[in-house]
Amino acid sequence: MSLASKITLATSCAISFSIIGYVHYKQIEDRAKLHEGVIRDIERQQRRKLENTYALQQQIDLTKKYKEEKERDKNG
């Protein structure tokens, strides 16, 4: 093989390996970003659930107070 063909082959292989390496790196990075998004969604759902539970408990407490006041007004 001539020197020019060896250089061309080596350059082609180097470029091919670089492209393949970049594609694999990009796939790993994209998967990590998707996974972070899923984790954020789960955290957001848990936070909303806690907020809803807190709001529900507040409503229950307010309802109890209202009923107690209503009974006092009725009896008093």
N, C-alpha and C positions, 0 to 999 in steps of 0.2 A: 504494500500500500504506500502511496506517496505521502509526503509530509502534509500536503494540503488536504488530502482526504482524511488523514488522522486528526488534523486540527478541526475539520468540519464535523467529524464524528464526535470528537470530545466536546465540542461546543454544543452540538445538538443534544448530547446526553446531559450535559450540565444544565442546559435550559429546560429540558424535559424534567429532570429531577427537581429543579427549582420550582417549576409550575406544580408538580405533584405535591411537593412539600408545602407550598403555599395553600393549595386546595385543602389538604388535610388539616393544616393549622386553622384555616378559616372555618372548616366544619366543626372542629373542636371548640373554637371560640363561639360560634353560633349556638351550639348545643348548650354551652355554659350560660349564655345570655337567656336562652329559652328556659333553662332550669331556674335561673334567678327570677324570671318572671313568674313561674309557677309558685315558687316559694313566697314571693311578694303577694300573690293572689291569696294563698292560704293564710298568710299573716293578716291580710286585709279582712278576709272572711271571719277569722277568729276575733279580730278587733270589733267588727260590726256585731258579732254575736254577743260579745261582752257588753257593748253599748246598748244593744237591744234588751238584754237581760236586766241591765241597770235601769233602763227606762221603764221596763215592765214592773220591776220591783217598786220604783217610785210611784207608778200608777196604782199599784196595789195598796201601798201605804196611804196615798191620798184618798183612795176609795174608803179605806178603813176609817180615816179621820172624818171624812164626810158623813159616813154612816153613824159614827159616834156622836157627831154634832147634831145630826138629824134626830137621833134618839133622845139626846139631851133636850133639844128644843121641843120635842113631842111630849116628853115627860115633865119638862120644866115650865 
